[in-house]
Amino acid sequence: MSLRSVQQLINSMSGAEKRYFKQRAGSGHAERDYLQMFELLCEEGKPDAELWKKVEEVFDPMALDSVSRYLMEQLTDCLIRLKINKDPVFQLYQGIMQVKVLQERSLQAESDKKLAKLRQKASELEQPSIQYIAYRLQLDRWNASGFARISDQELVEQQMKARELLKGMNYIQDHYSLFEMMKYRLLQGGQILAESDKKKLNDLMLSELVLMAGKHQNNFTTQKLHLLFQSYFLTTIGDFESAISTYYALNKVFEDHLHLLDHPPLDYLAALDGILNSLRRVGKWHDMDYYLGKLTQLDQAIYPEYFRFQVRKSIAIYTLNKQVAEGDFTGSLELISQLDRDVISSYYRLNEEKQWELYFFISVVYYRSGLLKKAHGYLAAALQRHTLQANWLVCKAARLLDMIIYYEQGDTAYLEYEIRSYNRFFKKEKRTLLKSEELVLRLFQYKPSIMRKAIPQVQANKLRRLLEDIQADKYEQQLLAYFDFREWVTLQVSDRC
C-alpha cells in the first residue's frame, strides 16, 4: 500500500471526519500502530516527502505495508459509515447487503419485505442496477425455495421486469462508452486544432445519433448522457454558441431532477463548470452571474467539505476570470484578499486542473495590476506542487505567462532556458502547438529583450500575419480564453516597430 494513497485519502477528509475516525478507533496494539501513522500523516505544513520519511523512520519496514493497508481499510470503512447516513444510494447498497444476510439465515418473509422496499426506492432514484440486483435476489430466493407458492404468472412478470432493466442498462452502457471514447481520443490524441481533426470524432457522433434514434427510456440518465456528449463535442470543435445552448438544456435537466442528483452532485458541478467555461470563451461575461449563483447554491452543509471547497474554487476561478476580462482589477484584488487561504490550499489534489486554474487567474490579476513578483510566486507554486499536463490548456497558459513575466523583468538568461524547456516538453508529448503559442515564442525569438527598441520590419510583418490567422481561427479561442496573448504581442509589435 502506497503511503501517498493513504495520505491522499487523509487529506480529503474534513476535520469532523478525522475526529469521528479517532473516536471510533480501538485501543489495542494494532490500533495504536495505525492511529500513530494516521496522526503522523495528518501533520500540516510539512512537505510530503518529509512526512513519508518520518513514517518510515517510526515504523519497522516489515510492518509498514501491513499498517498502511490496515489504516486504509479503517479509513474507508469509517467514510462509508458516514456516507450511509446521508447518501440514499449508499443506503440502497446497505439494504442489498442486509437482504443477503436475511436470506442466508432463512428469514424469507423479512427479506421479501426489504426487497420490495428496495425495488420501490431504487425505482424512485432511477438506480436500475440496484433494481436489477433486487429482482435477481428475489428470483434466486424463489429458485432456492423450489418456487413454493409462486404462480407461473408471477415468475414470468419478475423475469420480464429484470430483462427490461438489463436492456435499459445496456443502452446506458452504450452511451457511456461513446462519451468515454470521445474523451479518451481527445485527452490522449490532443485537442481539436483544425477542421481536419474533427474527422477522428465523426464515427462517434454518427453512433450517438443512431443510438438516440433508437427506442429507449427517456429518463434522467439518458437525457443527461445525450446532452453531456453533445455539449462536450460542440465545445471541443469550437462551436461555443451551440455548446452553450446544449449546456442550458443540460442544466434544466439537472434542475428538473434535483432529487436524483448524486451526493455530492459532482456531475452537476461539472456541468456548471462546462457552462461557465463556454460562456467565457465567447465573452458572455454578464450571463455568467446566473450560473455563478447556481454554484453558490451547491455550497451547502449537507455536502462533504471536500466538495464544498471544490465549489468555492470554481466560484473564485470564474469570478476572477470575469473581473479581469471586464477590467475590474480593484474588485479582483479585493476578492483575492478576502479569499480564504483554505480555498486556495485545501484539497488541492482532488482536482489538479482546477487548482492550476485558481493559481493561474490569481497570477493574472497580480500581473495585470503590475505586481509581477506576486504573479510569478503563484505560477511557481503551481509548477512546484502540480505536474504539468500536456493536454490541459491552463498549463500552457501558465507557462507562457510565466515566460512573459521573465521577459518583462529582463531575465533573458532564464527565459531562454524556459523556451527550450517548453518546446522540449511538448515535443516529447507529441503535442502540436497552437498558433497563439507560436506567436509568443516567435516574439521572444525576434525581440529577445524587452529593452530592444524595434523588431525588424520583415519579422514584424510575419507576426502580424500570424495575428490575422489567429483572429480567423475559432480553435485559438480555447487558449485565448485564459489570457489574450494576441493582445499582448500586438502591443509589443506596435510599440517597438
C-alpha positions in Angstrom: 0.0 0.0 0.0 1.4 3.4 -1.1 1.8 6.0 1.7 0.9 8.6 -1.0 -2.5 6.9 -1.4 -3.1 6.8 2.4 -2.1 10.4 2.8 -4.3 11.5 -0.2 -7.3 9.9 1.5 -6.5 11.6 4.8 -6.0 14.9 3.0 -9.5 14.6 1.5 -11.1 14.3 5.0 -12.6 17.2 6.8 -11.8 18.0 10.4 -15.1 16.5 11.6 -14.4 13.2 9.6 -11.0 12.9 11.2 -12.4 13.4 14.7 -15.1 10.8 14.0 -12.4 8.4 12.9 -10.4 8.8 16.0 -13.4 8.5 18.3 -14.3 5.1 16.7 -10.7 3.8 16.7 -9.9 1.0 19.1 -7.3 0.9 21.8 -5.4 -2.4 21.1 -1.8 -2.7 20.0 -2.7 -2.8 16.2 -5.0 0.2 16.7 -2.2 2.2 18.3 0.0 1.5 15.3 -2.4 2.6 12.7 -3.5 5.6 14.8 0.1 6.7 15.2 0.5 6.5 11.4 -2.7 8.5 11.0 -1.5 11.2 13.4 1.8 11.5 11.6 0.2 11.8 8.1 -2.2 14.4 9.5 0.6 16.8 10.3 0.2 20.0 8.4 2.8 22.4 6.9 5.3 19.7 6.0 6.3 18.5 2.5 5.0 15.1 1.6 8.5 13.6 1.3 9.3 14.8 4.8 6.2 13.2 6.3 6.8 9.9 4.5 10.4 9.8 5.7 9.2 10.3 9.3 6.7 7.5 9.0 9.4 5.2 7.6 11.7 6.1 10.5 9.0 5.3 13.1 7.7 2.0 11.7 9.6 -1.2 11.1 10.0 -1.7 7.3 8.4 -5.2 7.6 5.3 -3.7 9.3 5.0 -0.6 7.2 2.9 -2.1 4.4 0.5 -4.0 6.7 -0.1 -1.0 9.0 -0.7 1.3 6.0 -3.1 -1.3 4.5 -5.0 -1.6 7.8 -5.2 2.2 8.1 -6.6 2.5 4.6 -9.3 -0.2 5.4 -10.3 1.5 8.6 -10.5 5.0 6.9 -12.6 3.7 4.1 -14.9 1.8 6.5 -15.3 5.0 8.5 -16.1 7.1 5.5 -18.6 4.6 4.2 -20.4 4.6 7.6 -20.6 8.4 7.4 -21.9 8.3 3.8 -24.6 5.8 4.5 -26.2 8.3 6.9 -26.5 10.9 4.1 -26.5 9.3 0.7 -29.7 7.4 -0.3 -27.8 5.4 -2.9 -25.4 4.1 -0.3 -28.4 3.2 1.8 -29.7 1.1 -1.0 -26.4 -0.8 -1.2 -26.6 -1.3 2.5 -30.1 -2.7 2.1 -28.9 -5.2 -0.5 -26.3 -6.5 2.0 -29.0 -6.7 4.7 -31.2 -8.7 2.4 -28.4 -11.2 1.6 -27.8 -11.7 5.3 -31.5 -12.3 6.0 -31.7 -14.8 3.1 -28.7 -16.7 4.3 -30.4 -17.0 7.7 -33.7 -18.2 6.1 -35.6 -15.1 7.2 -37.6 -15.2 3.9 -40.6 -13.0 4.9 -38.3 -10.3 6.2 -36.0 -10.4 3.2 -39.0 -10.2 0.8 -40.4 -7.1 2.5 -37.0 -5.5 2.4 -36.6 -6.3 -1.3 -40.0 -4.8 -2.1 -39.0 -1.5 -0.4 -35.6 -1.6 -2.1 -37.1 -2.0 -5.6 -39.5 0.9 -5.0 -36.8 3.2 -3.7 -34.4 2.2 -6.4 -37.0 3.0 -9.0 -37.7 6.4 -7.5 -34.0 7.2 -7.5 -33.5 5.8 -11.0 -30.9 3.2 -10.0 -31.6 0.4 -12.5 -28.5 -1.6 -11.5 -29.8 -1.8 -7.9 -33.3 -2.6 -9.1 -31.9 -5.5 -11.2 -29.9 -6.9 -8.2 -33.1 -6.7 -6.1 -35.1 -8.6 -8.8 -32.3 -11.1 -9.1 -32.1 -11.7 -5.4 -35.9 -12.3 -5.4 -35.7 -14.8 -8.2 -32.7 -16.6 -6.6 -34.7 -16.8 -3.4 -37.7 -18.3 -5.2 -35.5 -20.8 -7.0 -33.8 -21.9 -3.8 -37.2 -22.5 -2.2 -38.4 -24.6 -5.1 -40.8 -21.8 -6.2 -43.1 -22.6 -3.3 -46.5 -20.7 -3.6 -45.2 -18.8 -6.7 -47.5 -18.8 -9.8 -46.3 -19.1 -13.3 -47.5 -15.5 -14.0 -45.6 -14.1 -11.0 -42.4 -15.8 -12.1 -42.7 -14.5 -15.7 -43.5 -11.0 -14.6 -40.4 -10.9 -12.4 -38.2 -12.2 -15.2 -39.6 -9.7 -17.7 -39.0 -6.8 -15.4 -35.4 -7.9 -14.8 -34.9 -8.3 -18.6 -36.3 -4.8 -19.3 -33.9 -3.3 -16.7 -31.0 -5.1 -18.4 -32.0 -3.7 -21.8 -32.1 -0.2 -20.3 -28.7 -0.6 -18.6 -27.3 -1.9 -21.9 -28.5 1.3 -23.6 -26.9 3.4 -20.9 -23.7 1.5 -21.2 -23.5 2.1 -24.9 -23.9 5.8 -24.3 -21.3 5.9 -21.6 -19.0 4.0 -24.0 -19.3 6.6 -26.7 -18.8 9.5 -24.3 -15.8 7.8 -22.7 -14.2 7.0 -26.1 -14.6 10.6 -27.2 -12.9 11.9 -24.1 -10.2 9.3 -24.4 -9.4 10.3 -28.0 -9.2 14.0 -27.2 -7.2 13.6 -24.0 -4.8 11.1 -25.5 -4.6 12.4 -29.1 -4.8 16.1 -28.4 -7.3 18.9 -28.8 -9.1 19.7 -32.0 -6.9 22.4 -33.6 -8.3 22.3 -37.2 -11.3 21.2 -39.2 -9.4 18.1 -40.3 -9.1 17.0 -36.7 -12.8 16.7 -36.4 -12.8 13.6 -38.5 -11.5 11.5 -35.6 -14.8 12.1 -33.9 -17.2 11.6 -36.8 -17.8 7.9 -36.2 -18.7 8.6 -32.6 -21.0 11.4 -33.5 -22.8 9.2 -36.0 -23.0 6.3 -33.5 -24.5 8.7 -30.9 -27.2 9.9 -33.4 -28.1 6.3 -34.3 -28.3 5.5 -30.6 -30.6 8.4 -29.9 -32.8 7.5 -32.9 -33.5 4.0 -31.4 -36.1 3.2 -28.9 -35.0 4.0 -25.3 -36.3 5.1 -22.0 -36.3 8.9 -21.8 -35.2 9.2 -18.2 -32.8 11.4 -16.3 -29.7 9.3 -17.1 -30.3 9.0 -20.8 -31.1 12.8 -21.2 -28.0 13.7 -19.1 -25.7 11.4 -21.2 -27.0 12.7 -24.5 -26.6 16.4 -23.6 -23.2 15.7 -22.0 -22.0 14.1 -25.1 -23.3 16.9 -27.4 -22.0 19.7 -25.2 -18.6 18.2 -24.8 -18.4 17.5 -28.6 -19.6 21.1 -29.5 -17.1 22.7 -27.1 -14.3 20.6 -28.4 -14.9 21.6 -32.1 -15.1 25.2 -31.1 -18.9 25.7 -31.7 -19.3 27.5 -28.4 -22.7 29.1 -29.2 -24.3 25.7 -29.8 -22.4 24.3 -26.8 -23.9 26.9 -24.6 -27.5 26.2 -25.8 -26.9 22.5 -25.1 -25.4 23.2 -21.7 -28.5 25.3 -20.9 -30.7 22.3 -21.7 -28.4 20.1 -19.6 -28.8 22.5 -16.7 -32.6 22.4 -17.0 -32.4 18.6 -16.9 -30.4 18.7 -13.7 -32.8 21.3 -12.1 -35.8 19.2 -13.0 -34.3 16.2 -11.3 -32.7 17.6 -8.2 -33.9 14.7 -6.1 -31.9 12.3 -8.3 -28.5 14.1 -8.0 -25.6 12.2 -6.5 -24.5 13.1 -3.0 -22.5 15.2 -3.5 -23.6 16.2 -7.1 -20.3 16.1 -8.8 -21.8 15.7 -12.2 -23.9 18.8 -11.7 -20.8 20.7 -10.6 -19.0 19.5 -13.8 -22.0 20.7 -15.9 -21.9 24.2 -14.3 -18.2 24.3 -14.9 -18.8 23.4 -18.5 -21.4 26.2 -18.9 -19.2 28.8 -17.4 -16.2 27.7 -19.4 -18.2 28.0 -22.7 -19.6 31.4 -21.7 -16.1 32.8 -21.0 -14.8 31.5 -24.3 -17.4 33.6 -26.2 -17.1 36.6 -23.8 -20.7 36.4 -22.4 -19.5 37.7 -19.1 -22.8 39.1 -17.9 -24.5 35.7 -18.4 -22.1 34.1 -16.0 -23.7 35.7 -13.0 -26.7 33.4 -13.1 -24.6 30.3 -13.1 -22.2 31.6 -10.5 -25.3 31.8 -8.4 -26.1 28.2 -9.1 -22.6 27.3 -8.0 -23.1 29.2 -4.8 -26.3 27.1 -4.1 -24.2 24.0 -4.1 -22.1 25.2 -1.2 -24.4 23.6 1.4 -23.7 22.0 4.8 -25.4 18.7 3.7 -22.4 18.1 1.3 -18.9 16.9 2.2 -16.3 19.5 2.9 -14.1 18.5 0.1 -16.9 19.0 -2.4 -17.8 22.4 -0.9 -14.2 23.5 -1.3 -14.2 22.5 -5.0 -17.4 24.6 -5.5 -15.7 27.6 -3.8 -12.6 27.1 -6.0 -14.8 27.2 -9.1 -16.6 30.3 -7.9 -13.3 32.1 -7.3 -11.8 31.0 -10.7 -14.7 32.2 -12.8 -15.3 35.4 -10.8 -11.6 36.4 -11.1 -11.7 35.5 -14.8 -14.8 37.7 -15.3 -13.4 40.6 -13.3 -10.1 40.5 -15.3 -12.0 40.5 -18.6 -14.1 43.4 -17.5 -11.0 45.3 -16.3 -12.2 45.3 -12.6 -8.7 44.8 -11.1 -9.7 46.6 -7.9 -12.5 44.2 -7.4 -10.3 41.2 -8.2 -7.6 42.3 -5.8 -10.2 42.7 -3.1 -11.6 39.2 -3.8 -8.1 37.7 -3.5 -7.5 39.5 -0.2 -10.8 38.2 1.1 -10.3 34.7 -0.3 -10.0 32.1 2.5 -6.5 30.7 2.4 -8.1 27.3 2.8 -9.9 27.7 -0.5 -6.6 28.0 -2.3 -4.6 25.4 -0.4 -7.1 22.8 0.8 -7.9 19.6 -1.1 -5.6 20.7 -3.9 -5.0 17.2 -5.1 -8.7 16.3 -5.7 -8.9 18.3 -9.0 -5.5 19.5 -10.1 -6.7 21.1 -13.3 -9.0 23.3 -11.2 -6.1 24.1 -8.9 -4.0 25.1 -11.8 -6.7 27.5 -12.9 -7.1 29.0 -9.5 -3.3 29.7 -9.3 -3.3 31.0 -12.8 -6.1 33.5 -12.5 -4.7 34.9 -9.2 -1.4 35.3 -11.1 -3.2 37.1 -14.0 -4.8 39.5 -11.5 -1.4 40.4 -10.0 0.2 40.6 -13.4 -2.4 43.0 -14.7 -2.0 45.0 -11.6 1.7 45.3 -12.1 2.6 43.1 -9.2 4.9 40.8 -11.2 6.7 39.3 -8.2 3.4 38.1 -6.7 2.2 36.9 -10.1 5.3 34.8 -10.5 5.0 33.5 -7.0 1.6 31.8 -7.7 2.8 30.4 -11.0 5.9 29.0 -9.3 3.7 27.4 -6.6 1.6 25.7 -9.3 4.7 24.4 -11.1 6.2 23.1 -7.9 3.1 21.5 -6.4 1.5 20.1 -9.5 2.5 18.0 -12.5 2.4 19.6 -16.0 -0.2 18.0 -18.2 0.2 18.5 -21.9 -3.5 18.2 -22.6 -4.5 20.9 -20.1 -4.6 24.3 -21.8 -4.3 26.0 -18.5 -0.8 24.5 -18.1 0.2 26.0 -21.5 -1.3 29.4 -20.5 0.5 29.3 -17.1 3.9 28.6 -18.6 3.5 31.2 -21.3 2.5 33.8 -18.8 5.5 32.8 -16.6 7.8 33.4 -19.6 6.2 36.8 -20.3 6.9 37.8 -16.7 10.6 36.7 -17.1 10.6 38.7 -20.3 9.2 41.9 -18.8 11.6 41.6 -15.9 14.5 41.4 -18.3 15.7 37.9 -17.2 16.7 36.8 -20.7 19.0 34.0 -19.5 16.3 32.2 -17.7 13.8 33.0 -20.4 16.0 31.2 -23.0 16.0 28.1 -20.7 12.2 28.2 -20.3 11.7 28.4 -24.0 13.9 25.4 -24.6 12.1 23.5 -21.8 8.7 24.4 -23.2 9.5 23.2 -26.7 11.1 20.1 -25.4 8.2 19.2 -23.2 5.5 19.5 -25.8 7.7 17.8 -28.5 8.2 14.9 -26.1 4.4 14.7 -25.5 3.9 14.9 -29.3 1.6 17.8 -29.0 1.0 20.3 -31.8 1.5 24.0 -30.7 -1.4 26.4 -31.2 -0.8 29.5 -33.3 -1.1 31.6 -30.1 1.8 29.7 -28.6 3.9 30.1 -31.7 3.1 33.8 -31.7 4.5 34.4 -28.2 7.6 32.2 -28.8 8.3 33.9 -32.1 8.2 37.3 -30.4 10.8 36.1 -27.9 12.9 35.0 -30.9 12.5 38.2 -32.9 12.9 40.5 -29.9 14.8 38.6 -27.2 14.9 41.5 -24.9 12.1 44.0 -23.9 14.8 46.7 -24.0 15.3 46.2 -27.7 13.8 49.2 -29.4 12.5 47.7 -32.6 11.6 44.5 -34.3 12.9 44.2 -37.9 10.1 45.0 -40.4 10.2 41.6 -42.1 9.8 39.8 -38.8 7.1 42.3 -37.6 5.1 41.5 -40.8 5.3 37.8 -40.0 3.9 38.4 -36.6 1.1 40.5 -38.0 0.2 37.8 -40.5 0.2 35.2 -37.7 -2.0 37.6 -35.6 -4.5 37.7 -38.5 -4.5 33.9 -38.8 -5.3 33.6 -35.1 -8.1 36.2 -35.4 -9.8 34.0 -38.0 -9.2 30.7 -36.2 -12.0 29.7 -33.8 -9.9 26.9 -32.3 -7.4 29.5 -30.9 -10.1 30.7 -28.5 -9.5 27.6 -26.4 -6.2 29.1 -25.2 -7.1 32.8 -25.5 -10.0 32.3 -23.1 -7.3 32.1 -20.3 -5.2 35.1 -21.4 -5.2 37.2 -24.5 -1.7 36.5 -25.7 -2.7 38.0 -29.1 -3.3 41.4 -27.4 0.0 41.3 -25.5 2.0 40.5 -28.7 0.1 43.2 -30.6 1.2 45.8 -28.0 4.8 44.6 -28.3 4.8 44.8 -32.0 3.1 48.2 -32.3 5.2 49.8 -29.6 8.6 48.5 -30.7 8.5 48.6 -34.6 
